[in-house]
Amino acid sequence: MINLLEPGLKLKTSEISEYHKQGKHTTTFAEMHKIGNGYIIDTPGIKGFGLEGIDKSNLSEYFPEMKAIKNNCKFNNCTHTHEPDCAVKEAVSAKKISLMRYNNYLNILADENDKYRQDDYK
């Protein structure tokens, strides 16, 4: 992105990994560059984002909009994925909960890289 803002910098980049379908690390240290009247810092990327100590059965507790209505679900152990009479799914359908936020919840829930989670929810 920095190269798009200031092509003359010619910062090193890499293609997206075919195997991981993610960017590859090329920046090894932070470096500040002057662009126009300001500055931008090129920093190493973040390899991963873990949810230390959060198990999948409690994941909806970390989404305030879900936490506020989850007690209205038919089942007290509702995962908000497939159960009937789910208040969260109904709120998503009614656009009271953002579809993007709900999809983020589903993506985290479905993540198979569970090395940072205590419990496996399958």
Buried (B, 14 or more C-beta within 10 A) or exposed (E): EBEEEBEEBEBEEEEEEEEEEEEEEEBEEEEEBEEEEEEBEBEEEEEEEEBEEBEBBEBBEEBEBBEEBBEEBEEEEBBBEEBEEBBBBBBBEEEEBEEEBBEEBBEBBEEEEBEEBEEEBE
